[in-house]
Amino acid sequence: MTGWWPMSRSRRYLLLGVLCAGVTAFVATVPFHRDWFDLWVYYDAVRYWIDAGGGLRGAGLYDYRVPGQVYGFTYPPFAALCVLPLSQLSWPVAVTAGIAANLGAVALILRRLAEPVIRRHGLDRWTAYLLILCMLALLEPVYDSVSFGQVNLLLLALVLTDARLLSTGSRWAGVGIGLAAAIKLTPAIFIGYLVVTRRRRAAGTAAAVAVGATLLAVWLAPGASHAYWTSALWDTSRIGDLSYVSNQSWQGVLARLSAPSDPDRLWWACGVLAIVGVWAYRVDKARAVGDVRGGIALTGAAACLVSPVTWVHHLVWLLPALAVLADRALEPPRRGRPLIAAVGVYVILCSYVVWLWRFDVGGIDGFIGGNTFVWTELALLLALPVRPPQPAFRALSGGPARPAPERRGAAAATR
């Protein structure tokens, strides 16, 4: 880290302290705070379900609407069961618990994504962590996820934990992805990742956990399960306006082009098939060279593109891709395309740029600027570098990989 910080350690930490104080002051006063709106929806919907919607076995969960708005609970019933303990707390305690859960997820994500990069490049650990924390706090998807009280950071932490288990050959690999898919449908694409990369046991585990959690919800909450799988899942009106500029998915692009009419389902399906085809091809290339990190990053970008609704705060699924780009940018001579790509993607995700077209996405400028994050996702899917992992960088975290055992013949010849 010396080349990056040509100063004494005490001055370096003083500078970092000032930076952390400035970032903290900014995120505490920035006018884009979301007042834990999504957490409020989860909290109120589950309380309504239990108190006025027929109890745990009733169907009232999906009858709830935010007063004066169209928004309601949009996740599978298993997610509501996970929120149930939180809904029994007072609102201030629930907000505190939500913040603590998201901050814990950020810590785990840092452990999975940043620790290997820090180890590989020999960076000063505390300096690197403080810098990365400041940078994460300024990322719009991360900031919005925390201030909305969203669940995506928690789901990403589950997926990255599974990626670590895949790297170590654990029999528990797949459990985290299965739980994430049972809570929200978008992470189910990571089961597809396990299939494409021929991790049959992990794929089977993930599918079994997802199905088991869903069946548990059917048993405990039959009314809500029936309502979700037969009607609520297909009712996009409860999610919000698909053409709203915050929807940075392929369907969001089509919805803005066709507004006020509904987007053409055929165009959407053709686009999704093309995206999935490119994703499967690139993930298989990553598998062929043993790049687990690259495969996970590509799957995160594809998830954002193919999901019918990808609000800006859902873009935390691009954090693995940022980690891959940062790793490449830190390699000597620390210049050129990898550095430009890493800085460019980070700046775009900090920019809040799409909100410039919040009220008017018409014209060529609206088509390009109002879909900036979609083009970023597509660029990552097409061009994110994949390569064999370095000998000391085979796992997503936790230090160097264990060396492969010597063959008996080679050991005997050495002796």
Buried (B, 14 or more C-beta within 10 A) or exposed (E): BEEBBEEEEEEBBEBBEEBBEEBEEEBEEEEEBBEBBBBBBBBBBBBBBBEEBBEBEBBBBBBBBBEEEEBBBBBBBBBBBBBBEBBEEEBEEBBEBBBEBBEEBBEBBBBBBBBBBBBBBEBBEBBBBBBBBBBBBBBBBBBBBBBBBBBBBBBBBBBBBBBBBBBBEEEEBBBBBBBBBBBBBBBBBBBBBBBBBEBEEBBBBBBEBBEBBBEBBBEBBBBBBBBBBEEBBEEBEBBBBBBBBBBBBBBBBBBBBBBEEEBEEEBBEEBBEEBBEBBBEBBEBBBEEBBBBBBBBBBBBBBBBBBBBBBBBBBBBBBBBBBBBBBBBBBEEEEEEBBEBBEBBBEBBBEBBBBBBEEEBEEEEBBEBBBBBBBBBBBBBEEBBBBEBEEEBBBBBBEBBEEEEEEEEEEEEEE
